[in-house]
Each structure stands twice: as structure tokens, then as C-alpha cells.
């Protein structure tokens, strides 16, 4: 019981570190997608036809 506590804690820490790695990867993916979306959005707005269509939709 008490002998197992360090093993249990080590496993918990390991699992949490893996989870954090996955969260970091997910965060990086969202950051890349947001940058691409912003770039595409600016390109769309600077195109006069797309800007007109955007205004017309609203």
C-alpha cells in the first residue's frame, strides 16, 4: 500500500505529462489554422469583388 504510492505517483505524473504534450500539439495546430484563416481572410477582404460580396451578404 504505502510502498505503491511512489509508483502510483510516477504513473500519474507520466500520464499527465503525456496529456500535456497532446494539449501542446493541439494548441499548435489551432494556432497554425488561425494564422492561415487570418491570412486568407485578409486576402479575401482586400479583393474588391470579395469585399463587395461580403458587404452585400450582411
Secondary structure, 3 states (H helix, E strand, C coil): CCCCHHHHHHHHHHHHHHHHHHHHHHHHHHHHHHHHHHHHHHHHHHCHHHHHHHHHHC
